[in-house]
Amino acid sequence: MGNLQSVEKAFEALSCKVERLCYPPNHYNFLAIVLPGVGAFGDGIRGLEARGFLPFLKSWISKDLPFLGICLGYQLLFEESLESKGAKGIGIFKGKVVRFPESKEKVPHIGWNSVEVLKKSEYLEGISSGDYFYFVHSYYPEVVQKEIILLQTTYMVPFTSAIARGNLLATQFHPEKSHKKGIQLLKNFLIHSTIHRPLQSI
């Protein structure tokens, strides 16, 4: 939903061959799977369910194959969202997605904001605290498993802006719209995926 073309172009600029999947494949012969998205949590999860993607995504992630979630694709990894009550997420991680609190600040959070590095990672080569990335969101996950938190950002409140576990990386910001630092993150993801991808296929 939303940002497929810009994500495709960003990876193509890194010399990747990109295939857009409209339905789940019957094989695992990809370097990585990317789940981008802009829009409502409920619409996103219903779209994945309708096209039969949920079993494939759960299987792919359970095998620790390289996976990148962007914006809504990050939020959907959690159990539920206050944006769409009753809609259950993919449930890879514990926690719910919540809305920014009411305040004088505008919601959604749109524009450039800085990150704070909370954990060293190969994904963050060339990225430091204070670097800026591009955000467009009204909701963010409350991450329960603190060991997966890579980056934190503050907009009214501190929130987790990137997580990683094994070959899974997910960001609340849009790396494909974040110029040099965003491309650096995507490049790091590809390098990590090439080195660490398990040799599994069907």
Secondary structure as GFF3:
##gff-version 3
##sequence-region A 1 202
A	DSSP	alpha_helix	4	12	.	.	.	ID=ss1
A	DSSP	beta_strand	33	35	.	.	.	ID=ss2
A	DSSP	alpha_helix	41	50	.	.	.	ID=ss3
A	DSSP	alpha_helix	53	62	.	.	.	ID=ss4
A	DSSP	beta_strand	67	70	.	.	.	ID=ss5
A	DSSP	alpha_helix	72	75	.	.	.	ID=ss6
A	DSSP	beta_strand	80	81	.	.	.	ID=ss7
A	DSSP	beta_strand	96	99	.	.	.	ID=ss8
A	DSSP	beta_strand	109	114	.	.	.	ID=ss9
A	DSSP	beta_strand	116	117	.	.	.	ID=ss10
A	DSSP	three_ten_helix	122	124	.	.	.	ID=ss11
A	DSSP	beta_strand	132	137	.	.	.	ID=ss12
A	DSSP	beta_strand	139	141	.	.	.	ID=ss13
A	DSSP	three_ten_helix	146	148	.	.	.	ID=ss14
A	DSSP	beta_strand	149	154	.	.	.	ID=ss15
A	DSSP	beta_strand	158	165	.	.	.	ID=ss16
A	DSSP	beta_strand	168	171	.	.	.	ID=ss17
A	DSSP	three_ten_helix	175	177	.	.	.	ID=ss18
A	DSSP	alpha_helix	179	196	.	.	.	ID=ss19
###
